[in-house]
Amino acid sequence: MSAFRSGFACFVGRPNVGKSTLANALVGAKVAITSPRPQTTRHAIRGLVHLPDAQLVVVDTPGLHRPRTLLGQRLNDLVRGTWSQVDVIGVCLPCDQRIGPGDRFLVGELARVRRRPTFALATKTDLVSSDQLAEHLVAVDALGEAAGIAWRHIVPVSATGLHQIGLLRDLLVAELPEGPALYPEGQLTDEPEETLVAELIREAALEDVRDELPHSIAVVVEEMRRREDRPDDAPLLDVYAHLYVERNSQKPIVIGVQGRRLKRIGTQARQQIELLLGTPVYLDLRVKIAKDWQRDPRQLRRLGF
């Protein structure tokens, strides 16, 4: 009988290369929000994969990028701090995009880290032809060689189509050290419920405001409590949350004409929160202003960064 293995694997890459979708596919549940907007991920989200002979902790990280704000600098620091502590690293390199300066910068940074197994993950294979995939894999191999990184594996995957997700899981587990399970069986993430709820609200807002102000939005759950006057067989969870923007002019964008946009955001977020928590939810969502919060150390601390 093989020994039990447990440990951590993180996914890194430029913004919007499929890290969060891949993490969710491995866990088999939504633990990280996804959006086509860059810098969607702002925390190191840990998802748990339970197997008969192993427990894999998948860490989804923000996209490494050229920072323009203090928030951006802190997100980059979070990425570097994460990859220095895990057992194996997966670099996400999407098949539908050419290898660029951001990829070369990231891989160059990784080459300076203490040696650890590093995978190249050719994500979004469902978006390209077989010829384009072959060309991309050659470029990925050359990227590692130029940076002095010997890829442990180059794995083409599609998180949306679940293509080779099982193979990737097994390859990651093989790199983990022997040891006991780190979390209870059945737990999918160690993130507090308030953090997950805030992220679902931000995801709904990102979907609705499109390209108007994606980076300026932050969400804080001020209070979550079960309504006391409800019977046990008909519970209701009250959630009070603030959606923060940076300027007065942004507030009406989020609220929309006669409050219709904020209502849409709240409805979408509430549905996702109910799926997550398995209970009916009353969501009270208010829009507040935290002036230039991405550049203000005090505001960043208050908003959890």
N, C-alpha and C positions, 0 to 999 in steps of 0.2 A: 504494500500500500504506500503510495507516495505521500510525502510529508505535506502538511498544510502550509500554504504560502499566503502572505499578506503584505501590502505595501501600497505605495502611492505612484501614480503616473500622471503627469500633467501634459496638457496640450497647449502649445504656444504657436504664435504666428502673427502676421499682420492683422489689422482689424478686418472683420467680415470675410474670413476664410473658412468658416464652417466649424469652428472649435466647439461652440455651444451645442449645435445640432448633433455633432459627433458624440459629445458627452452624454446627451440625452438618449441617443440611440444605444449606447453601451449600457446605460443604467436600465433602459427599458421604461423610463418615465421622465416626465418633464421636471428637471431640477434646475435648469438654467434657462433664462429667457432668451429668445432669438429674435432677430430683426435684421433686415438688410441695411440698416443704418450703422455706420462705423461706431466703435466705442460703445456698443450696447452693453457689454459685460464690464462691470466696474468693481467686482469683487472676485476673489478666488473661491469659486463655488465648488464644493466637494460632493460628488455623487458616488454612491456605493453599489458595487456589483458583487452579488453573493453567489458563490459557486460551491459545490460539494467539497472541493479540496482547496479553495482559495477565497480571499476577499480582496478585491481590487478597488482602491479609492481613486477615482478619476477627478482630477483637479482642472477645472476650466478657468482660464486666466484671461484678463483683458488683452486686447491686441497691442503689441509693441509698436509704437509709432513715434514720430518726431513731435515732442510735446510743445504746445503753444500756451499752455496754462499750468498753474500749480497742480491742478487736478491731474493733468496729463503726466506730469513728472511723477506724481505719487502712484499713478497706475503703472507706469514703467517700473518704478521701484518695487511694486508688488509683484510684477512678473519675474523680475530678477531674483527677488527673495524666494519665490515659490520654486523656481527651477533648481535652486541650489539645495533644496531640501527633499526632493522626491527621489524615487528609485529609478525611474525611467522617464524619458522625455519624448514626446511626439511632436514633431514640427509639421504643421499643417500648410500644405502648398497646393492651392486649388488648381485643378486641371484646366479650368476655363480661363486662367490668367497666366501670362508669361512670368517667368522668374524675373524679378525686378530688384532695384536697389534696396527696397525694404526687406526683401528676403535675404539678400546678401549681407545686409547689416545685422539682421537677427542671427543668422547662422555664424557670422563672425563673432558675435557676442557669446554665443553658445560654445564656440571653440575655446574660449578662455575660461570656461567653467571647469571645475573638477570633473575628471573623466567619469562618465556614466553612460549606460546604454541609451542611444538616441535613434529614434525611428524617424524616417521621412514618410509622411502620410499624404499621399496624392488624393486630396478630397474632391468631391463633386464629380466623380467619374461619369455620372449619369448625364452630364451636360456636354460631353465631348464624344467624338467618334473614336474608334479603335486606333486609327492612325494618329489622331491628336494626342491620345493617351500615351502611345508609344513614344512620340516626340517629347512629351512632357517628362516621362520617366527618365529619358536620356539626359534632359536638362537638370533634373533633380539629382541624378548621380553625379553630374559634373559640378553642381553647386557644392555638394559635400566634399568632393575631391579638392576643389579650389580653396575651401576653408580649412582643410585639414581634419575634417570629420569623417570617420568611417561609419556610415550608416549601418546600424545593426540589421535593420530591415527597411526596404522600401515597399510600402503597402498601399496599393490603390484601393480606395473605399468610396462608397456612397452612403452617407448617413440617412438620406431620405429614402433610398431604395433598400437600405440595410444590406448592401452588397459588401461582403467580406467583413462584416462587423464581428461575427463569431471568430473568424480567423484572427483579426486584430486583438480581440479580447484574449485569446489563448496565447498569442505571442507576447503580449504585455505581461500576463500572469507568469509566464516562464522566466521573466526577468526579476520577479519579486523574491525577496529573501524568505526563508522558512520562518514561520512564526504564527502565533495565534490570531484569531479574528480581532479586529480593532474596534468594531461596532456591533451592536446587537443584530441578530438575524432579522431581516425584514425592513430595517431602517434604510431609507433611500438617500438621505442627506443629513448632515449635521448642522445645517443652517437653521437658525431660529425661525419659527413661523412668521414672526413680524418681518424679518428680512425677505422671506419668500413672497409674502403678501405685497410688500412695497415694490418688489421687482415686477410682479404681475401687473400692478397698477402702472408702473413706468412703461412696461411693454405695451400695454393698451394705449397709453399716451403717445408713444413713439409711432405706433401704427397709424394713429389718427392725424397727428400734426405733420406727417410725411417729412418733407425736407425743410420745414420752416424753422424749427428750433430744437433739433434732437439733442444736442449737447447741453442745452441750457436747463434741461428738466432733471429734477431730483425729487424723490418721494420719501417721506418719513411717516411711518405709522405711529401715531401718537398714543393710541389706546386700542386694545382688543379685549372684549369681555363678553361673556355669555349673558344674554338678557335674563334677568332674575325671575321675571314673572311668567316665563314660558315653561310648560310641562316638559318632562324628560323625553317624551315621545315626539315633541315638536320644538326642538331647540332653535334658537336664533342667535347668531354671533354678530355683535355690533363692532364694526371696524371704523375707526376715525383716523383719517389720513390727510396729510397736507402735501400738495403737489407744488413744488417750488420752481419759480422761474427767476431770471436775473434782472429783468427790467420791467417797468410799468407797461411799456408797449407790448410786451409778450403776454401779459395776463389776458387781454381780450381774445388773443389768438387761441389760447387753450380753452377758454370758456365758450367761445363761439357765439353766433347770433342767438339771442334769447336763451343762452346757456345750453344750446343743443349739442355742441361738441363735447362739453364736459359730461353731459348726460350719457352720450355714446361711450365715452371713455369709461365712465363708471359702470355702465351696463356690461361692457366687455370684460372689465377687470373683475366685477362681481361674479360673473359666470365662471371665470378661470379660478378664482379663489374658492368657490363652492366645490369645484372639481378637486382642487388640491386638498381641502380640509374635510370634504364629505359632509358638510352641514350648510343649511341656508344662512345667507349673510345679508345684513343690512350695511351698506357702505356709505359713509358720510365723507365726501371728498371735497376739500376746499383748496383754492388756488392762492398761494402766498408769494410774496416777493422776497428773495434773499439777494440783495444787490451784488452783482459780480461775484457770485459765490465760488465760481471755479478758480478765482484768483486770490481769494481772501482766506488766509489760514484759519481764522476764527470761524468763519462760516463753514469751511470744509470740515472742521472738527465737529461742529454742531450737526452737520448732515451725515456724519459717520465715515468720513474719509481721512 
